[in-house]
C-alpha cells in the first residue's frame, strides 16, 4: 500500500490574530489565501503549508490556535481535518490511516 499523503495540500486556518501574525512571519505571502471556500461553500482565510509535519510542529505551540484543512491535489474540495490533532487520533496506527480517514467524504 502506498502513502498518498504527498498528493494532499494542507491548509491552516488561523483562529486568532497571533496565529495569523506568526504564520505570516514564517510563510511566504503568496501562501496566504484570504477567500477560499470549503466543501460546504463556507469562506475561510487559509495559509497553505508545505507538509503535515509543519502542522504537527505548530500544534506544539500553546498559543497557536487554528483549524486544519486539506484537499486532494490542487483542485480538490477543501475538507476540515481537525481530527488529526485530537486525542482520538492517537488510536490510529499510522499517518497513512489518518490521511485515509481525513480524505473520506462524510456520510
Buried (B, 14 or more C-beta within 10 A) or exposed (E): EEEEBEBBBBBBBBEEEEBBEBBBEEBEEEBBBEEBEBBEEEEBBBBBBEEBEBBEEBBEEEEBEBBBBBBBEEEBBBBBBEEBBEEEBEEBEEBBEBBBEBBEEEE
